[in-house]
Amino acid sequence: MTATDFQFARRNMVEYQIRCCKVLDPVVLDLIESMPRENFVPAQVKSLAYMEGRVPLPCNQEMLSPLQEALILQNLMLDGSERVLEIGTGTGFLTTMLAMQSAEVVSGELHPALADAARQNISNHGVSNATVIEVNAMDAEAMSQIAASNGPFDVIVLSAALKKIPAHIDALLADGGQMIAFIDSNPMVSMKHRRKIGQTWQETSLFETLIQDMEGIAEKREFVF
């Protein structure tokens, strides 16, 4: 595919996958239409960059769908002042867009190969306010080191499905902060917008979707006597 082909595919993605699903924020639409998504996918699957289905990445991972990414950006309504924690960098596409709308992004990625690719992609697109850290975000002790130097965060985005948000992740969100998370088990995962108000949470379900399960969660061992 040529650069013109990708530009045409990007415009169609915005019109027929995103705008028609009630993503109408002009800032979000302009940002997505300006971002060359094909530069964030492996060479052998570039032709899939603008499909709504699952785009495979190394390490048996997948990109978020264009609609999932657009809904995250629209519901966060970033104003450029926020400090953002993203869990699940992938190849850095959403990371880059979050950084372009916020003050700072810290993104945790479990797989070193993806973390390296994301750093290169983010740098290639001229973004300097995003840091990719290799970490198992589901490990409370590992995340405590990030919190000590970076937390709390105004925004947290979890890019994979969880049955329940771990307490150590909730604790990283500043009072008044907001979180996007995918809760429950496939095939019926709910994308939720959560806001922390003191010791309580305001929660809104945005839509039902499919998404990979979060990796790195410690399994509870059952003892058999």
QUICORHU-V153712 format. One record per backbone hydrogen bond with DSSP energy under -0.5 kcal/mol. CO is the residue of the C=O (numbers start at 1). NH is the residue of the N-H. Records with the same first field share a line. If there is no record, write none. Layout:
CO = NH ; NH
//
This chain:
2 = 6
3 = 7
4 = 8
5 = 9
6 = 10
7 = 11
8 = 12
9 = 13
10 = 14
11 = 15
12 = 16
13 = 17 ; 18
14 = 19
15 = 20
18 = 21 ; 23
19 = 22
22 = 24
25 = 29
26 = 30
27 = 31
28 = 32
29 = 33
30 = 34
31 = 35
32 = 35
34 = 36
35 = 37
36 = 39
37 = 40
38 = 41
42 = 45
43 = 46
45 = 48
46 = 49
48 = 51
54 = 56
55 = 63
57 = 61
58 = 61
61 = 57
65 = 69
66 = 70
67 = 71
68 = 72
69 = 73
70 = 74
71 = 75
72 = 76
73 = 77
82 = 84 ; 103 ; 104
83 = 154 ; 155
84 = 86 ; 106
85 = 157
86 = 88 ; 108
87 = 159
89 = 92
92 = 96
93 = 97
94 = 98
95 = 99
96 = 100
97 = 101
98 = 101
99 = 102
101 = 80
104 = 84
105 = 107 ; 131
106 = 86
107 = 133
108 = 88 ; 89
109 = 135
110 = 112
111 = 115
112 = 116
113 = 117
114 = 118
115 = 119
116 = 120
117 = 121
118 = 122
119 = 123
120 = 124
121 = 125
122 = 127
123 = 126
126 = 128
129 = 105
131 = 107 ; 133
133 = 109 ; 135
135 = 137
136 = 139
138 = 140
139 = 143
140 = 144
141 = 145
142 = 145 ; 146
143 = 147
144 = 148
145 = 149
146 = 149 ; 150 ; 151
147 = 151
153 = 174
154 = 178
155 = 85
156 = 180
157 = 87 ; 159
160 = 182
161 = 214
162 = 184
166 = 169 ; 170
167 = 171
169 = 172
170 = 173
172 = 152 ; 153
174 = 177
177 = 196
178 = 156
179 = 194
180 = 158
181 = 183 ; 192
182 = 162
183 = 190
185 = 188
189 = 191 ; 209
190 = 183 ; 192
191 = 206 ; 207
192 = 181 ; 194
193 = 204
194 = 179
195 = 197 ; 202
196 = 176 ; 198
197 = 200
200 = 197
201 = 203
202 = 195
204 = 193
207 = 191
209 = 189
212 = 161
221 = 223
223 = 225
//
